[in-house]
Amino acid sequence: MLKGMNNVVGQGNDKKKMEFPWETIMQKQNISALQLFYIIFGFELGTTMIIGIGAEAKQDAWLVILISMLTGMILMGVYTQLSVYYPDDTLVQMIPKIIGKYLSYPLIIIYILHFIYSAARACRDFGVLIVSTILVDTPLVVIIGSFMVLMMYCLRGGLETFGRMGEVILPIYILATVVVWFLIFSTGQFNIKNLTPVLGYGLKPILKEVFPVTINFPFGEAFIIMMFFPFLNNRKNVRKVGMAVILITGLLLTANIVITLSVLGPGIYKKDLFPLLTATRLVSIADFLERFDALIILMMVVGVFFKIGGWAFGAAVAISQLLKINDMKSVLLALGTIITPLSLLIASNFTRHLELGLEYFVPYFHVPLQIIFPIILLFIAFIRKKLNLDNYSD
């Protein structure tokens, strides 16, 4: 009889291990608060530093970033509160606990597709910049494919490896940014009057840029942090890390736009695809030291590395948890083979690529997935907690 009971207990323990393998995985792949900050900070900057965001607001583009940063902090409050309610769960794990098992499946699949497509868009941004600047005769597929091989190799090393790379690379990124700003500031074309008149066209152009575009790109994209929170070795730092990412990203982008606008003016800033790169090319020290745009390429590579890495890791974790796969390496390999061709197929040219993002992807995917659904999930989770209805069983 005791033997039979031991068998039952053993089977129960084995079943529990099979049902919840990700608890063990998360315990093995812990990252510090600083590492998580660097990962999401690099993810948020991504291509944003290079692309001229808020351009339709002209000389008030910097105000677009500040207002979007404030709304982004509200959204981060939503994301972090969900993680406080469900500290051991990623976004994919908490959705069934909030809205039920069967309603959650379609939503989780949509989120996975969102992660994959966003990674493909970041690849396309990176490939176009490299082709148009330093490797003009290299096929786009070679550049993106080579970068994805490097990306997948890093992610297969685990989240700790990704976090350590953030600790090493991001300080260099910040240093390169400060050097670029100093060089641009030293040019004779720097004119702070290019930022005047402040609010010269009123609030309407600013608010149109804030919503739906800038509040979602880049600040709303920080919702990917919910796929990383359970790996944090100290969950008490969840809100501190999230808010610090939004605040420092917003201030850095604001300073970047102020400097770029002061050199180029709102007219060129609006028309140029990569205004920071154009501003850097104006730098010339004693007609001898020039071509500092290599620093911009370095910044782009670093930013896209964390942008694609964040989306790809989120997709790999989501797929693994949905399909109950314990080893993500095969999932990452599959994602690498999907993202590369998808980045080439999403648009016939870069102009169309940007149009698809602004006219369709942001309003119809970013807004519901990054703003509406998280707020609804938080509202339902709040009610469940108040009514003590959060006991979930499969």
C-alpha positions, -999 to 999 in steps of 0.1 A, spaced: 0 0 0 28 24 9 46 15 -23 14 23 -42 11 56 -25 47 65 -33 41 57 -69 11 80 -69 30 108 -52 59 102 -76 36 104 -106 21 136 -92 55 152 -89 65 141 -124 32 155 -137 39 188 -119 73 190 -134 59 183 -169 32 209 -165 54 236 -151 89 232 -167 93 269 -172 95 276 -135 127 257 -134 140 273 -166 133 308 -152 152 300 -120 182 289 -140 182 319 -163 181 348 -138 193 383 -148 199 413 -126 179 445 -126 208 463 -143 210 437 -171 172 439 -177 175 477 -178 202 475 -204 183 450 -226 151 470 -227 169 503 -229 188 491 -260 155 476 -273 137 510 -269 164 530 -286 167 504 -315 163 524 -347 146 553 -330 178 573 -325 185 572 -362 150 577 -377 135 611 -375 104 606 -353 79 634 -346 89 651 -379 54 662 -387 55 685 -357 85 703 -373 105 723 -347 83 709 -319 93 673 -325 111 673 -292 78 681 -274 63 650 -291 89 629 -274 84 645 -240 46 641 -241 49 605 -254 74 597 -226 48 608 -200 21 587 -216 47 559 -219 52 559 -182 15 555 -177 16 525 -199 46 511 -181 26 514 -149 0 491 -165 26 466 -176 44 465 -142 11 463 -123 2 432 -143 35 417 -134 30 426 -98 -3 407 -98 13 377 -116 51 379 -106 60 344 -118 43 347 -152 52 361 -186 25 379 -206 17 346 -223 13 328 -190 -9 355 -173 -34 359 -202 -51 325 -196 -53 333 -159 -70 365 -166 -95 358 -194 -96 320 -194 -79 292 -213 -99 292 -245 -103 329 -251 -65 333 -245 -53 311 -274 -62 335 -303 -48 365 -284 -15 347 -276 -11 337 -312 -17 373 -323 10 385 -299 34 359 -312 28 371 -348 33 407 -336 67 398 -321 78 380 -353 66 407 -376 82 435 -355 115 417 -355 113 415 -393 106 452 -396 136 460 -374 158 438 -397 145 457 -427 154 490 -411 189 478 -404 195 463 -438 184 494 -457 207 516 -436 237 494 -442 230 490 -479 225 528 -483 257 538 -464 287 514 -463 278 482 -482 261 496 -513 268 466 -535 260 439 -510 226 422 -514 201 429 -487 195 393 -480 232 387 -472 233 416 -447 201 406 -429 209 369 -431 244 374 -416 231 396 -388 204 370 -379 230 342 -377 249 364 -351 216 372 -333 204 337 -330 239 325 -319 238 350 -290 202 341 -280 209 304 -280 235 311 -253 206 320 -230 192 351 -215 222 356 -191 245 359 -221 221 385 -236 221 404 -204 259 404 -201 262 417 -236 239 446 -226 262 454 -197 292 455 -220 278 471 -251 253 496 -239 278 518 -220 298 520 -253 266 529 -271 259 558 -247 295 569 -250 293 569 -288 261 589 -286 277 616 -264 307 618 -287 284 623 -317 264 650 -300 296 668 -290 309 667 -326 275 679 -340 274 707 -314 309 718 -324 299 724 -360 293 759 -372 258 750 -383 244 744 -349 216 770 -343 192 766 -314 169 791 -331 158 763 -354 136 752 -325 116 784 -325 88 793 -324 78 768 -298 42 757 -304 43 778 -335 17 755 -351 -3 749 -320 -8 716 -301 -27 698 -328 3 686 -349 21 675 -317 -8 655 -305 -13 639 -339 23 627 -338 20 615 -302 -10 593 -309 -10 568 -324 26 568 -336 52 580 -310 33 567 -279 36 532 -295 70 536 -312 91 534 -292 74 537 -258 45 513 -262 68 486 -275 83 484 -240 54 460 -232 79 433 -243 94 437 -209 66 415 -195 82 386 -213 114 393 -193 101 402 -158 98 365 -145 136 361 -152 145 390 -129 164 377 -98 147 403 -76 111 409 -86 108 439 -63 127 459 -89 101 455 -116 86 489 -114 119 507 -109 134 491 -140 104 498 -162 100 534 -152 138 540 -155 138 526 -190 110 550 -202 124 580 -184 160 577 -196 150 567 -231 127 597 -234 153 622 -221 180 607 -244 157 609 -275 146 644 -266 183 656 -264 190 638 -297 162 655 -315 171 689 -301 206 686 -313 197 672 -347 170 699 -353 194 726 -343 218 716 -371 195 705 -399 164 726 -393 128 712 -394 126 711 -432 155 687 -437 147 668 -405 113 660 -419 124 649 -454 155 629 -444 151 592 -436 181 592 -413 186 628 -400 211 620 -373 233 604 -399 230 634 -422 239 658 -393 269 637 -384 282 639 -420 284 676 -416 311 673 -390 346 683 -402 375 690 -378 402 711 -394 392 696 -428 410 665 -418 389 644 -394 357 636 -412 333 607 -419 322 602 -383 291 585 -396 308 552 -388 297 559 -352 261 562 -363 264 528 -380 278 514 -348 249 528 -328 224 514 -354 240 479 -352 239 479 -314 203 493 -312 189 468 -338 208 440 -321 187 445 -289 156 454 -308 156 422 -328 169 402 -298 140 415 -276 113 406 -302 129 372 -310 133 363 -274 97 372 -266 85 352 -296 106 322 -286 94 322 -250 58 327 -261 59 298 -286 78 275 -261 53 282 -233 23 279 -256 34 246 -271 51 234 -238 86 232 -253 113 230 -227 143 238 -250 141 272 -269 171 265 -291 151 248 -318 124 275 -316 151 302 -321 165 284 -351 131 283 -367 125 320 -359 158 329 -376 148 311 -408 114 329 -407 124 364 -398 150 368 -425 128 361 -456 98 379 -440 119 411 -436 125 410 -474 89 403 -483 70 428 -461 74 456 -486 88 462 -521 109 492 -511 118 511 -479 93 539 -486 65 514 -488 79 497 -457 75 530 -437 40 536 -451 28 501 -440 42 507 -405 26 542 -400 -7 536 -418 -16 501 -409 7 484 -384 7 511 -357 -30 519 -356 -43 483 -362 -18 463 -343 3 485 -319 -27 504 -305 -48 473 -295 -19 450 -285 2 476 -267 -24 499 -252 -60 486 -253 -56 449 -244 -31 455 -216 -55 480 -200 -84 456 -204 -63 428 -189 -53 450 -159 -89 459 -153 -100 423 -153 -71 412 -132 -79 439 -107 -115 427 -104 -103 391 -101 -80 401 -73 -106 421 -55 -132 392 -57 -105 366 -50 -113 348 -83 -77 345 -95 -73 308 -87 -67 293 -121 -66 257 -131 -62 241 -165 
